[in-house]
């Protein structure tokens, strides 16, 4: 392909759910002399640069504890769905303020345990932790956007399943190549 993306990457771009952030580097066709070590390095690049969610999965798969505050409520939003819904609002020439958020308000602890289950990790490794600097409620209501678009956003579990499916399509696995270097406990306070 002229842009350097693999045919599998182009297919993923056309599918619902598309690509996850940080995955673009892993989609480039390797040079002809690339060996398995280079392919493993590309996979590590995706896992290490795809945000707190995948770093938390890698940590849990290494048997380490992740800490998330139960008292923080939020509305997880699947990025690809957010972008699609924003484009739909723009196409309808909507004006005004729209909260673009997922349809479900969920606690940070419950969300992190859901992440663990989605990626076949042990949910008991996710523990309640302090609130830290975050306000207890960062949730948004997207009723107006859902009404105008005629549908709610992707729910948190659906978004995590889509994220896992993207990894499996793009890398052939939803498992990190190796656990990143992290402290024994990863506090999730303040990370999005």
C-alpha positions in Angstrom: 0.0 0.0 0.0 1.3 3.5 -0.8 0.8 4.7 2.8 2.7 1.8 4.3 -0.3 0.2 6.1 -0.9 -3.5 5.8 -4.0 -4.8 4.0 -5.1 -6.1 7.4 -4.8 -2.5 8.8 -6.8 -1.1 5.9 -9.5 -3.7 6.6 -9.5 -2.8 10.3 -10.0 0.9 9.4 -13.2 0.0 7.5 -14.6 -2.1 10.3 -16.7 -0.8 13.2 -14.4 -0.2 16.0 -11.4 0.6 13.8 -8.0 1.2 15.3 -6.9 1.8 18.9 -4.7 4.8 19.7 -1.0 3.9 19.4 -1.7 1.0 17.1 -0.6 2.8 13.8 3.1 2.0 14.3 2.4 -1.7 14.5 0.5 -1.7 11.2 3.3 -0.6 8.9 4.6 -3.3 6.7 8.0 -4.4 8.1 11.0 -4.1 5.8 11.8 -7.4 4.1 14.7 -8.2 6.5 12.6 -7.8 9.7 12.8 -10.8 12.0 10.7 -12.0 14.9 12.5 -9.7 17.3 11.4 -6.7 15.3 7.8 -8.0 15.2 7.9 -8.4 19.0 9.2 -4.9 19.3 6.3 -3.5 17.3 3.8 -5.4 19.5 5.6 -4.0 22.6 5.3 -0.5 21.1 1.5 -0.9 20.9 1.1 -2.2 24.5 3.5 0.4 26.0 2.0 3.4 24.3 -1.7 2.6 24.3 -2.6 4.3 27.5 -3.4 3.3 31.1 -5.9 0.5 30.1 -3.4 -1.7 28.4 -0.7 -0.9 30.9 -3.1 -2.0 33.6 -3.8 -5.3 31.7 -0.1 -6.0 31.4 0.3 -5.3 35.1 -2.5 -7.6 36.0 -1.2 -10.4 33.7 2.1 -10.1 35.6 0.2 -10.9 38.8 0.5 -7.4 40.2 -2.1 -5.4 42.1 -3.8 -2.4 40.4 -5.4 0.2 42.7 -8.5 2.2 41.6 -10.8 4.3 43.8 -14.4 3.0 44.2 -15.7 6.4 45.0 -14.9 8.0 41.7 -17.7 7.8 39.2 -17.2 8.5 35.5 -18.6 7.8 32.0 -16.1 5.8 30.0 -16.2 6.7 26.4 -15.0 4.5 23.6 -12.8 6.8 21.4 -13.8 5.4 18.1 -17.5 5.8 19.0 -16.9 9.3 20.3 -15.3 10.3 17.0 -18.1 8.8 14.9 -20.8 10.5 17.0 -19.0 13.8 16.8 -18.9 13.5 13.0 -22.6 12.7 12.9 -23.4 15.8 15.0 -21.3 17.9 12.6 -22.9 16.4 9.6 -26.3 17.4 11.0 -25.0 20.9 11.5 -25.9 20.8 15.2 -25.1 23.8 17.3 -24.8 24.1 21.1 -23.1 22.2 23.9 -23.2 18.4 23.8 -21.7 16.1 26.4 -20.1 13.3 24.5 -19.8 10.4 26.9 -20.6 6.8 27.2 -24.1 5.9 28.2 -23.2 4.4 31.6 -22.0 6.0 34.8 -19.6 3.5 36.5 -17.2 3.6 39.4 -13.5 3.6 38.6 -13.0 0.4 40.7 -15.8 -1.4 38.8 -14.5 -0.2 35.5 -11.0 -1.5 36.2 -12.4 -4.9 37.3 -14.4 -5.0 34.1 -11.2 -4.3 32.2 -9.6 -7.3 34.0 -12.5 -9.6 33.1 -12.5 -8.5 29.5 -8.8 -9.3 29.1 -9.0 -12.6 31.1 -7.2 -11.2 34.1 -7.9 -11.9 37.7 -10.4 -9.2 38.9 -9.4 -9.8 42.5 -6.0 -8.2 41.8 -7.9 -4.9 41.3 -8.2 -3.2 44.8 -10.0 -0.2 46.1 -7.7 2.8 46.7 -7.7 6.4 47.8 -9.5 9.1 45.8 -6.5 11.2 45.5 -6.8 14.6 43.6 -9.8 13.5 41.5 -13.3 14.8 42.2 -15.6 12.0 43.2 -17.9 12.5 40.2 -16.5 13.2 36.8 -19.5 11.6 35.0 -21.2 13.3 32.1 -24.8 12.9 30.8 -25.1 12.6 27.1 -28.9 12.5 26.8 -29.0 15.4 24.4 -26.5 13.9 22.0 -28.2 10.5 22.3 -31.5 12.0 21.5 -30.3 14.0 18.5 -28.4 11.0 17.1 -31.1 8.5 17.9 -28.8 6.2 19.8 -26.6 6.1 22.9 -22.9 5.6 22.8 -21.1 2.3 23.2 -21.4 1.0 26.7 -18.2 0.4 28.8 -18.1 -3.4 28.4 -18.8 -3.1 24.7 -16.0 -0.6 24.3 -13.6 -2.9 26.1 -14.6 -5.9 23.9 -14.1 -3.8 20.8 -10.6 -2.7 22.1 -9.7 -6.4 22.7 -10.9 -7.4 19.3 -8.8 -4.7 17.7 -5.7 -6.0 19.4 -6.5 -9.6 18.3 -7.0 -8.5 14.7 -4.0 -6.2 14.5 -1.5 -8.1 16.5 -2.9 -11.7 16.4 -3.3 -11.6 20.2 -4.8 -9.6 23.0 -1.8 -10.5 25.3 1.1 -8.2 26.0 4.5 -9.6 24.7 6.0 -9.1 28.2 5.0 -7.2 31.3 6.3 -3.6 31.2 8.6 -2.4 34.0 6.2 -1.0 36.6 6.1 -0.6 40.4 4.5 -3.4 42.4 1.2 -1.4 42.6 -0.1 0.9 39.9 -2.3 3.6 41.2 -4.9 4.6 38.6 -5.9 7.8 40.4 -5.7 10.8 38.0 -5.1 8.8 34.9 -7.8 8.7 32.1 
